[in-house]
Amino acid sequence: MTVPNLMLSGIVGSTAYGLAHQGSDVDRLGVFAAPTEELHGLHRPKESHVSTAPDRTLHEAAKWCRLALSGNPTAMELVWLPDELYEVRTPLGDELIGIRTSFLSAQRVRNAYLGYATQQFRRLVGRDEAPVSPENRRRTAKHARHLKRLCHQGLELYASGRLTIRVEDPQEYHDFGERVAGDASAAQPLLRHYETAFDETRSALPDRPDEAPAESWLLRVRAHFYAPNAALSR
């Protein structure tokens, strides 16, 4: 999959969190800019490109900004990666990293991270009713690890305004996953703990995100990738 105007891309997911094991997929996430002239025609360009083998998701700049402004955990991690995990990093990509805190707001971070964690819990409960198999157990453990990670990262972001991608103690997450794989209800106390923690924590984030830096960045992106002569020659 070749997508033009890639501005920022890196390795995300389990590898970035430090939770990958032998055989884990390597997930990549990136932001690209559609050629500006294509945004003015009858047909809008694709806003996302997803491929497997390798696993890669690329979002158009405006879509990524909308996802980040909503508090989307998957989108947000792209701009908080350790430097060594970036594979493409352009000046416009650096600018996006530089305005990452402007996308944050207390209620949206809480809703997004706890919401995703709750979805993971529902998957665990649903899978607990399925026939026991090695594959089912593996998937259950994976969802449990990500439930715990979402809760921890979400509370950190909510409380401090910063996001640490790599977990501090990977084994703790793997042990938790195995416990939940044996009994999905074992995840419920952790989820309830973090719900209470969010309630009792004063957030460092504003009530609403600041959209102005994202708007200004997008206008610079559109100007940079505008090629009127190429549009007129078609």
PEKA-V490058 format. One record per residue. N is the residue number from 0. SS is DSSP state (alpha for helix, beta for strand, coil for the rest). BURIAL is b if it has 16 or more other C-alpha atoms within 10 Angstrom, else e. Layout:
N_SS_BURIAL / N_SS_BURIAL
This chain:
0_coil_e / 1_coil_e / 2_coil_e / 3_coil_e / 4_coil_e / 5_beta_b / 6_beta_b / 7_beta_b / 8_beta_b / 9_beta_b / 10_beta_b / 11_beta_b / 12_alpha_b / 13_alpha_b / 14_alpha_b / 15_alpha_b / 16_alpha_b / 17_coil_b / 18_coil_b / 19_coil_b / 20_coil_e / 21_coil_e / 22_coil_e / 23_coil_e / 24_coil_e / 25_coil_b / 26_beta_b / 27_beta_b / 28_beta_b / 29_beta_b / 30_beta_b / 31_beta_b / 32_coil_b / 33_coil_b / 34_coil_b / 35_alpha_b / 36_alpha_b / 37_alpha_e / 38_alpha_e / 39_alpha_e / 40_coil_e / 41_coil_e / 42_coil_e / 43_coil_e / 44_coil_e / 45_coil_e / 46_coil_b / 47_beta_e / 48_beta_e / 49_beta_e / 50_beta_e / 51_coil_e / 52_coil_e / 53_coil_e / 54_beta_e / 55_beta_b / 56_beta_b / 57_beta_b / 58_beta_b / 59_beta_b / 60_alpha_b / 61_alpha_b / 62_alpha_b / 63_alpha_b / 64_alpha_b / 65_alpha_e / 66_alpha_b / 67_alpha_b / 68_alpha_b / 69_coil_b / 70_coil_b / 71_coil_b / 72_alpha_b / 73_alpha_e / 74_alpha_b / 75_alpha_b / 76_alpha_b / 77_alpha_b / 78_alpha_b / 79_alpha_e / 80_coil_b / 81_coil_e / 82_alpha_e / 83_alpha_e / 84_alpha_e / 85_beta_b / 86_beta_e / 87_beta_e / 88_beta_b / 89_coil_e / 90_alpha_e / 91_alpha_b / 92_alpha_b / 93_alpha_e / 94_alpha_e / 95_alpha_b / 96_alpha_b / 97_alpha_e / 98_coil_e / 99_alpha_b / 100_alpha_b / 101_alpha_b / 102_alpha_b / 103_coil_b / 104_coil_b / 105_alpha_b / 106_alpha_b / 107_alpha_b / 108_alpha_b / 109_alpha_b / 110_alpha_e / 111_alpha_b / 112_alpha_b / 113_alpha_b / 114_alpha_b / 115_alpha_b / 116_alpha_b / 117_alpha_b / 118_alpha_e / 119_alpha_b / 120_alpha_b / 121_alpha_e / 122_alpha_b / 123_alpha_b / 124_alpha_b / 125_alpha_e / 126_alpha_b / 127_alpha_b / 128_coil_e / 129_coil_e / 130_coil_e / 131_coil_e / 132_coil_e / 133_alpha_e / 134_alpha_e / 135_alpha_b / 136_alpha_b / 137_alpha_e / 138_alpha_b / 139_alpha_b / 140_alpha_b / 141_alpha_b / 142_alpha_b / 143_alpha_b / 144_alpha_b / 145_alpha_b / 146_alpha_b / 147_alpha_b / 148_alpha_b / 149_alpha_b / 150_alpha_b / 151_alpha_b / 152_alpha_b / 153_alpha_b / 154_alpha_b / 155_alpha_b / 156_alpha_b / 157_alpha_b / 158_alpha_b / 159_alpha_e / 160_coil_b / 161_coil_b / 162_coil_b / 163_coil_b / 164_coil_b / 165_coil_b / 166_coil_b / 167_coil_e / 168_coil_e / 169_alpha_b / 170_alpha_e / 171_alpha_e / 172_alpha_b / 173_alpha_b / 174_alpha_e / 175_alpha_b / 176_alpha_b / 177_alpha_b / 178_alpha_b / 179_alpha_b / 180_alpha_b / 181_alpha_e / 182_coil_e / 183_alpha_b / 184_alpha_e / 185_alpha_e / 186_alpha_b / 187_alpha_e / 188_alpha_e / 189_alpha_e / 190_alpha_b / 191_alpha_e / 192_alpha_e / 193_alpha_b / 194_alpha_e / 195_alpha_e / 196_alpha_e / 197_alpha_b / 198_alpha_e / 199_alpha_e / 200_coil_e / 201_coil_e / 202_coil_b / 203_coil_b / 204_coil_b / 205_coil_e / 206_coil_e / 207_coil_e / 208_coil_b / 209_coil_b / 210_alpha_e / 211_alpha_e / 212_alpha_b / 213_alpha_b / 214_alpha_e / 215_alpha_e / 216_alpha_b / 217_alpha_b / 218_alpha_e / 219_alpha_e / 220_alpha_b / 221_alpha_b / 222_alpha_e / 223_alpha_e / 224_coil_e / 225_coil_b / 226_coil_e / 227_alpha_e / 228_alpha_e / 229_alpha_e / 230_alpha_e / 231_alpha_e / 232_coil_e / 233_coil_e
